[in-house]
Amino acid sequence: MENSPFLGPSFHPACREPWTIFPDAEKNLSTSFCYADSPPPASSNGEGLTCGLEALDRLLGELQPSWLTVFYGSRCCDELAHLLCVRAQLPRREGGLGSHVVFIDGGNAFDPYLIAEAARRCCTHPEEALGRIHVSRAFTCYQLHSLILDGVPEALHSFDPKLVVVSEVLRLYSESDLDRTEVTAMFNQAAYSLRELAEEYGVLVLAIHRSKRESCLERLLLSRANVVARFEILSGALRLTLEGHPEKPRGSAIAESLFGAGHSLDEFLSEGVAVG
């Protein structure tokens, strides 16, 4: 991998290699993502990836390889992405994909402590789970662009993952000082590439975008996606709107009506609020 785009400033600064394991991930665990002590095991007879959370799985269904899926809105998107990074490693009979994961970090979002928490929920050793997640970090829109167009295909050949996560996919493009026309053209190419990679390689591509306002780049991203889910925290309650899905009607469910306004996000994640 001498000529890999993952070498140099694009990989996580704490790593010896661009795709790495975090041996101290069990220390000082984050408390932002709470789980039940003994969650019920998830099961699946399908080929897609499940969240292992009953309400979310009923809403989203199985996220299939060959789909470009976009979660956008609140910080909850990042937390669910970390959970899916671990669940993707589970056998298919348990709702996983039985594979390694590639994580492209476009916003300093990768948190090994969240991975460790998710691993415990899934009865997996944290170090083993982290060792199957291959992380590369971008610090400029050019680096992120190169990772999406050139680095991800290389990683697909090297690690044969069935899940590719791109965190904060819009951030570096949006913050760039480049001409807006050039940035828009670059991101349009990147979004098209993500959709094409999903279809050509049969992988689930999950793009995360923490958004507070609509933008041209956001519209481009959503227009390329197979599945679009928006997450919001309103008065301490989770509102999840399914805005696009190839197997479900657009706008078919809003989480507020599923979970009830009295349930907090932590309560939902830790106690598994049922769909009503």
ROTORPA-301212 format. One record per residue (C-alpha): x, y, z. Coordinates in nm, 4 decimals. Layout:
BEGIN
{x:X, y:Y, z:Z}
...
***
This chain:
BEGIN
{x:0.0000, y:0.0000, z:0.0000}
{x:0.2935, y:0.2346, z:-0.0626}
{x:0.0970, y:0.4506, z:-0.3020}
{x:-0.2239, y:0.4397, z:-0.1009}
{x:-0.4150, y:0.7681, z:-0.0631}
{x:-0.4640, y:0.6638, z:0.3003}
{x:-0.0974, y:0.7196, z:0.3782}
{x:0.0057, y:1.0639, z:0.4953}
{x:-0.2162, y:1.3265, z:0.6587}
{x:-0.5456, y:1.1551, z:0.5704}
{x:-0.5319, y:0.8855, z:0.8384}
{x:-0.6156, y:0.9189, z:1.2066}
{x:-0.3196, y:1.0916, z:1.3813}
{x:-0.3305, y:0.8387, z:1.6666}
{x:-0.2781, y:0.5490, z:1.4263}
{x:0.0379, y:0.3679, z:1.3306}
{x:-0.1345, y:0.2517, z:1.0136}
{x:-0.4119, y:0.4241, z:0.8188}
{x:-0.6456, y:0.1302, z:0.9013}
{x:-0.6034, y:0.0600, z:1.2685}
{x:-0.7046, y:-0.0912, z:1.6008}
{x:-0.7504, y:0.1112, z:1.9182}
{x:-0.6186, y:-0.1057, z:2.2067}
{x:-0.7272, y:0.1347, z:2.4822}
{x:-1.0852, y:0.1700, z:2.3663}
{x:-1.2288, y:0.0182, z:2.6839}
{x:-1.1121, y:0.3108, z:2.8985}
{x:-1.3254, y:0.6160, z:2.9795}
{x:-1.6275, y:0.4996, z:2.7820}
{x:-1.8573, y:0.7676, z:2.6498}
{x:-2.2003, y:0.7708, z:2.8109}
{x:-2.3824, y:0.9358, z:2.5231}
{x:-2.5107, y:0.6075, z:2.3824}
{x:-2.6921, y:0.3951, z:2.6392}
{x:-2.7885, y:0.0299, z:2.6083}
{x:-2.9939, y:-0.2187, z:2.8051}
{x:-2.7985, y:-0.4643, z:3.0215}
{x:-2.9431, y:-0.7670, z:2.8426}
{x:-3.0842, y:-0.6597, z:2.5068}
{x:-3.2825, y:-0.9179, z:2.3144}
{x:-3.0801, y:-1.0752, z:2.0335}
{x:-3.1673, y:-0.9483, z:1.6878}
{x:-3.2410, y:-1.2045, z:1.4216}
{x:-3.2828, y:-1.1822, z:1.0484}
{x:-3.3379, y:-1.4194, z:0.7627}
{x:-3.2584, y:-1.1529, z:0.5050}
{x:-2.9448, y:-1.0183, z:0.3454}
{x:-2.9553, y:-0.6670, z:0.4899}
{x:-2.8203, y:-0.4891, z:0.7971}
{x:-3.0452, y:-0.4203, z:1.0974}
{x:-3.0038, y:-0.1774, z:1.3878}
{x:-3.0998, y:-0.4310, z:1.6546}
{x:-3.3478, y:-0.1764, z:1.7932}
{x:-3.7048, y:-0.2890, z:1.7345}
{x:-3.8592, y:0.0485, z:1.6630}
{x:-3.5876, y:0.1535, z:1.4192}
{x:-3.5881, y:-0.1809, z:1.2412}
{x:-3.9641, y:-0.1665, z:1.1906}
{x:-3.9292, y:0.1812, z:1.0488}
{x:-3.6201, y:0.1366, z:0.8300}
{x:-3.6368, y:-0.2340, z:0.7534}
{x:-3.3164, y:-0.4081, z:0.6504}
{x:-3.0580, y:-0.1760, z:0.4961}
{x:-2.9424, y:-0.3607, z:0.1891}
{x:-2.6001, y:-0.3919, z:0.0263}
{x:-2.5958, y:-0.1909, z:-0.2992}
{x:-2.7888, y:0.0952, z:-0.1348}
{x:-2.6643, y:0.4451, z:-0.0627}
{x:-2.8267, y:0.5355, z:0.2688}
{x:-2.8191, y:0.8844, z:0.4187}
{x:-2.8815, y:0.9624, z:0.7856}
{x:-2.8903, y:1.3348, z:0.8515}
{x:-2.9870, y:1.5782, z:1.1221}
{x:-2.8885, y:1.5405, z:1.4877}
{x:-2.5861, y:1.3843, z:1.6585}
{x:-2.7909, y:1.0655, z:1.6881}
{x:-2.6870, y:0.9922, z:1.3284}
{x:-2.3232, y:0.9522, z:1.4351}
{x:-2.4168, y:0.7310, z:1.7286}
{x:-2.6277, y:0.4988, z:1.5153}
{x:-2.3497, y:0.4818, z:1.2571}
{x:-2.1121, y:0.3534, z:1.5271}
{x:-2.3670, y:0.0929, z:1.6325}
{x:-2.4030, y:-0.0237, z:1.2714}
{x:-2.0238, y:-0.0485, z:1.2394}
{x:-2.0344, y:-0.3208, z:1.5046}
{x:-2.3571, y:-0.4857, z:1.3940}
{x:-2.2223, y:-0.5183, z:1.0381}
{x:-1.9627, y:-0.7599, z:1.1773}
{x:-2.2292, y:-0.9963, z:1.3152}
{x:-2.3395, y:-1.3051, z:1.1186}
{x:-2.6259, y:-1.2558, z:0.8757}
{x:-2.8537, y:-1.4718, z:1.0901}
{x:-2.8187, y:-1.2059, z:1.3627}
{x:-2.8960, y:-0.9147, z:1.1325}
{x:-2.5359, y:-0.8353, z:1.0396}
{x:-2.3325, y:-0.8581, z:0.7206}
{x:-2.0501, y:-1.0797, z:0.8499}
{x:-1.7798, y:-0.8439, z:0.7280}
{x:-1.5224, y:-0.5764, z:0.8013}
{x:-1.6169, y:-0.2071, z:0.7851}
{x:-1.4544, y:0.0924, z:0.6180}
{x:-1.5022, y:0.4266, z:0.7962}
{x:-1.4132, y:0.7504, z:0.6174}
{x:-1.4007, y:1.0262, z:0.8781}
{x:-1.4753, y:1.3663, z:0.7307}
{x:-1.5409, y:1.5471, z:1.0582}
{x:-1.3360, y:1.3993, z:1.3426}
{x:-1.6425, y:1.1917, z:1.4301}
{x:-1.5020, y:0.8405, z:1.4819}
{x:-1.5222, y:0.7497, z:1.8510}
{x:-1.3646, y:0.4188, z:1.9602}
{x:-1.5447, y:0.4427, z:2.2946}
{x:-1.8845, y:0.4335, z:2.1233}
{x:-1.7621, y:0.1307, z:1.9317}
{x:-1.6621, y:-0.0360, z:2.2580}
{x:-2.0085, y:0.0283, z:2.4035}
{x:-2.1787, y:-0.1094, z:2.0933}
{x:-1.9507, y:-0.4142, z:2.1010}
{x:-2.0593, y:-0.4935, z:2.4549}
{x:-2.4224, y:-0.4693, z:2.3500}
{x:-2.3540, y:-0.7114, z:2.0678}
{x:-2.1555, y:-0.9474, z:2.2946}
{x:-1.8371, y:-0.8818, z:2.0956}
{x:-1.4949, y:-0.8017, z:2.2415}
{x:-1.4246, y:-0.4288, z:2.1878}
{x:-1.0705, y:-0.4791, z:2.0553}
{x:-1.1889, y:-0.7382, z:1.8059}
{x:-1.4676, y:-0.5083, z:1.6873}
{x:-1.2283, y:-0.2149, z:1.6487}
{x:-0.9792, y:-0.4337, z:1.4625}
{x:-1.2397, y:-0.4956, z:1.1923}
{x:-1.3127, y:-0.1251, z:1.1404}
{x:-1.0672, y:0.0393, z:0.9022}
{x:-1.0549, y:0.4151, z:0.9546}
{x:-0.9134, y:0.6919, z:0.7418}
{x:-0.9528, y:1.0605, z:0.8182}
{x:-0.9694, y:1.3598, z:0.5848}
{x:-0.8830, y:1.7161, z:0.6836}
{x:-0.9570, y:1.8993, z:0.3562}
{x:-1.2201, y:1.8593, z:0.0892}
{x:-0.9468, y:1.7489, z:-0.1537}
{x:-0.8419, y:1.4682, z:0.0812}
{x:-1.2017, y:1.3583, z:0.1314}
{x:-1.2635, y:1.3755, z:-0.2413}
{x:-0.9597, y:1.1575, z:-0.3080}
{x:-1.0684, y:0.9059, z:-0.0433}
{x:-1.4162, y:0.8740, z:-0.1933}
{x:-1.3054, y:0.8473, z:-0.5550}
{x:-0.9814, y:0.6501, z:-0.5175}
{x:-0.9330, y:0.5301, z:-0.1600}
{x:-1.2653, y:0.3546, z:-0.1073}
{x:-1.2334, y:0.1323, z:-0.4169}
{x:-0.8850, y:0.0334, z:-0.2996}
{x:-1.0165, y:-0.0446, z:0.0486}
{x:-1.2990, y:-0.2530, z:-0.0985}
{x:-1.0428, y:-0.4695, z:-0.2751}
{x:-0.8178, y:-0.4905, z:0.0320}
{x:-1.0725, y:-0.5631, z:0.3051}
{x:-1.3899, y:-0.6791, z:0.1271}
{x:-1.6200, y:-0.4805, z:0.3589}
{x:-1.9970, y:-0.4859, z:0.3171}
{x:-2.0435, y:-0.1527, z:0.4972}
{x:-1.8747, y:0.1770, z:0.4122}
{x:-1.9472, y:0.4747, z:0.6389}
{x:-1.8661, y:0.8310, z:0.5352}
{x:-1.9099, y:1.0626, z:0.8328}
{x:-1.9751, y:1.4362, z:0.7944}
{x:-1.9814, y:1.3877, z:0.4195}
{x:-2.0660, y:1.7539, z:0.3466}
{x:-1.8640, y:1.9354, z:0.6092}
{x:-1.5269, y:1.9735, z:0.4387}
{x:-1.6888, y:2.0674, z:0.1080}
{x:-1.9131, y:2.3236, z:0.2786}
{x:-1.6239, y:2.4806, z:0.4719}
{x:-1.3924, y:2.4996, z:0.1725}
{x:-1.2703, y:2.8367, z:0.0460}
{x:-1.2966, y:2.7151, z:-0.3108}
{x:-1.5317, y:2.8692, z:-0.5625}
{x:-1.8870, y:2.7488, z:-0.4957}
{x:-1.9280, y:2.6298, z:-0.8528}
{x:-1.6145, y:2.4165, z:-0.8256}
{x:-1.7185, y:2.2778, z:-0.4865}
{x:-2.0641, y:2.1894, z:-0.6160}
{x:-1.9159, y:2.0098, z:-0.9162}
{x:-1.6721, y:1.8189, z:-0.6933}
{x:-1.9405, y:1.7119, z:-0.4492}
{x:-2.1778, y:1.6097, z:-0.7258}
{x:-1.9027, y:1.3805, z:-0.8537}
{x:-1.8426, y:1.2424, z:-0.5035}
{x:-2.2125, y:1.1755, z:-0.4381}
{x:-2.2463, y:1.0017, z:-0.7738}
{x:-1.9375, y:0.7933, z:-0.6942}
{x:-2.0821, y:0.6800, z:-0.3597}
{x:-2.4018, y:0.5611, z:-0.5288}
{x:-2.2006, y:0.3909, z:-0.8036}
{x:-1.9695, y:0.2171, z:-0.5527}
{x:-2.2689, y:0.0803, z:-0.3638}
{x:-2.4212, y:-0.0651, z:-0.6781}
{x:-2.1029, y:-0.1888, z:-0.8462}
{x:-1.9500, y:-0.3581, z:-0.5408}
{x:-2.2720, y:-0.4622, z:-0.3667}
{x:-2.1905, y:-0.2765, z:-0.0450}
{x:-2.4048, y:-0.0689, z:0.1866}
{x:-2.2769, y:0.2892, z:0.1831}
{x:-2.3927, y:0.4970, z:0.4795}
{x:-2.3372, y:0.8726, z:0.4510}
{x:-2.3794, y:1.0834, z:0.7639}
{x:-2.4591, y:1.4537, z:0.7553}
{x:-2.5293, y:1.6562, z:1.0677}
{x:-2.7399, y:1.9325, z:0.9238}
{x:-2.9079, y:2.2406, z:1.0686}
{x:-3.0043, y:2.4064, z:0.7436}
{x:-3.0752, y:2.3002, z:0.3893}
{x:-2.8087, y:2.3575, z:0.1244}
{x:-2.7451, y:2.2878, z:-0.2409}
{x:-2.4920, y:2.0184, z:-0.1495}
{x:-2.7419, y:1.8525, z:0.0828}
{x:-3.0008, y:1.8410, z:-0.1962}
{x:-2.7454, y:1.6797, z:-0.4264}
{x:-2.6644, y:1.4155, z:-0.1655}
{x:-3.0265, y:1.3317, z:-0.0919}
{x:-3.1093, y:1.3093, z:-0.4614}
{x:-2.8496, y:1.0316, z:-0.5023}
{x:-2.9606, y:0.8248, z:-0.2023}
{x:-3.1763, y:0.5128, z:-0.1988}
{x:-3.2724, y:0.5605, z:0.1671}
{x:-3.3007, y:0.8961, z:0.3432}
{x:-3.3764, y:0.9254, z:0.7152}
{x:-3.3817, y:1.2519, z:0.9085}
{x:-3.3176, y:1.2541, z:1.2841}
{x:-3.4206, y:1.5394, z:1.5115}
{x:-3.4271, y:1.5913, z:1.8870}
{x:-3.7342, y:1.7927, z:1.9824}
{x:-3.7929, y:1.8672, z:2.3522}
{x:-3.5777, y:1.5699, z:2.4465}
{x:-3.7662, y:1.3265, z:2.2223}
{x:-3.6414, y:1.1593, z:1.9051}
{x:-3.8235, y:1.2404, z:1.5844}
{x:-3.7261, y:1.0197, z:1.2899}
{x:-3.8716, y:1.0851, z:0.9478}
{x:-3.8256, y:0.8356, z:0.6667}
{x:-3.8002, y:1.0628, z:0.3635}
{x:-3.7056, y:0.8078, z:0.1010}
{x:-3.6914, y:0.4289, z:0.0713}
{x:-3.7087, y:0.1916, z:-0.2283}
{x:-3.9468, y:-0.0443, z:-0.0480}
{x:-4.1543, y:0.1947, z:0.1645}
{x:-4.3705, y:0.4945, z:0.0739}
{x:-4.1931, y:0.8256, z:0.1040}
{x:-4.2699, y:0.9934, z:0.4348}
{x:-4.4407, y:0.6774, z:0.5606}
{x:-4.3416, y:0.7111, z:0.9260}
{x:-4.2477, y:0.9754, z:1.1797}
{x:-4.0782, y:0.8525, z:1.4937}
{x:-4.2658, y:1.0972, z:1.7150}
{x:-4.5857, y:0.9031, z:1.6482}
{x:-4.4078, y:0.5727, z:1.7073}
{x:-4.2295, y:0.6439, z:2.0346}
{x:-4.4519, y:0.9066, z:2.1919}
{x:-4.3420, y:1.2532, z:2.2986}
{x:-4.2701, y:1.1403, z:2.6557}
{x:-3.9737, y:0.9194, z:2.5646}
{x:-3.6213, y:1.0592, z:2.5651}
{x:-3.3523, y:0.9425, z:2.3223}
{x:-3.1535, y:0.7712, z:2.6005}
{x:-3.4667, y:0.5918, z:2.7202}
{x:-3.5410, y:0.4761, z:2.3677}
{x:-3.1900, y:0.3399, z:2.3148}
{x:-3.1542, y:0.1814, z:2.6587}
{x:-3.4999, y:0.0337, z:2.7027}
{x:-3.6074, y:-0.0391, z:2.3470}
{x:-3.9306, y:0.1596, z:2.3256}
{x:-4.1731, y:-0.0496, z:2.1234}
{x:-4.3564, y:0.0674, z:1.8165}
{x:-4.7153, y:0.1369, z:1.8990}
***
